[in-house]
Amino acid sequence: QVQLQDSGGGLVQAGGSLRLSCAASGRIISINAMGWYRQAPGKQRELVAKITFEGRTTYTDSVKGRFTISRDNAESTAYLQMNSLKPEDTAVYYCNADISAYDTDEYDYWGQGTQVTVSS
C-alpha cells in the first residue's frame, strides 16, 4: 500500500517563506509525477505545481517566480519551496502523486493536506 505524508504548513506573514514536503512510502515501482494542489474556502481546488519523473515542472501562473518544486528520488520525496508568500496563497495544500506500485491497480494518491496561512 502506498501512502503520502505531506507536511510543512504553518502561519507566516506576507513576504515570508515555507517549505512543504511530501514523502511517499510503500511498495513503489516508480513515481511518475508529484505535485501540490490547494483549496481555499469557497474556491475550487487548483493545481499549484507539478514535477514529472524526468524533472519537467509546471506551475500555475500566480506562483511563478515565487514557488519552486523539486524532487529527491532516493527519498521518494518532493518539496515545494514557497517564497514571497501572499495572503491569497492561504489554503489547504494537498500533495498528489501518480505512482506505480506492486500488487495494486491504484495509481493516484493524495496526502492528508497541510494548512498554509499567510497574514497581512
KOLBANU-226278 format. One record per residue (C-alpha): x, y, z; residue in three letters. Coordinates in steps of 0.25 Angstrom, whole numbers, plus 5000, padded with zeros to 4 digits. Layout:
! KOLBANU-226278
XYZALA ...
//
This chain:
! KOLBANU-226278
500050005000GLN 500550144996VAL 500350265006GLN 500750405004LEU 501150495016GLN 501050645014ASP 501550745024SER 502250875026GLY 501050975026GLY 500851085036GLY 500551225039LEU 501451335033VAL 501451485030GLN 501351535016ALA 502751525009GLY 503151405018GLY 503451265013SER 503051125016LEU 503550995010ARG 502550875008LEU 503050735008SER 502350615002CYS 502850475005ALA 502350344998ALA 502450215005SER 502050075001GLY 502449964991ARG 502750074980ILE 503250034966ILE 503350174961SER 502850314964ILE 502350374951ASN 501950514956ALA 501750584969MET 501150714972GLY 500250804980TRP 498850854979TYR 498250954988ARG 496850994992GLN 496351114999ALA 494951125006PRO 493951154995GLY 494851124984LYS 495151014974GLN 496350924976ARG 497550964967GLU 498850914963LEU 499950994969VAL 501250914964ALA 501650784958LYS 502950714955ILE 503050594946THR 503950474946PHE 504950544937GLU 504950674944GLY 503950754936ARG 503250854944THR 501850924943THR 501351044951TYR 500051124952THR 500351264947ASP 500051324961SER 501251254967VAL 502251264956LYS 503551334961GLY 503251304975ARG 503051154977PHE 504051044973THR 503650904973ILE 504750794974SER 504950644975ARG 505850554982ASP 505650414976ASN 506550344987ALA 505650394998GLU 504350384989SER 504050524994THR 503650654987ALA 503850794992TYR 503150924990LEU 503951044994GLN 502951164995MET 503551294996ASN 502951434996SER 501651385001LEU 500451464999LYS 499051455007PRO 498451404995GLU 499351274996ASP 498551245008THR 497951105006ALA 498050955010VAL 499150895001TYR 499050754997TYR 500150664992CYS 499750584980ASN 500550474973ALA 500450374961ASP 501150254966ILE 501350114960SER 501350014971ALA 501349864973TYR 500149784976ASP 499149894973THR 498349954962ASP 498350094968GLU 499250204963TYR 498650334968ASP 498950374983TYR 498750484992TRP 499350545005GLY 498450585016GLN 498650735014GLY 499450835021THR 498950975025GLN 499751095020VAL 499251235025THR 499851365021VAL 499551485029SER 499651635024SER 
//
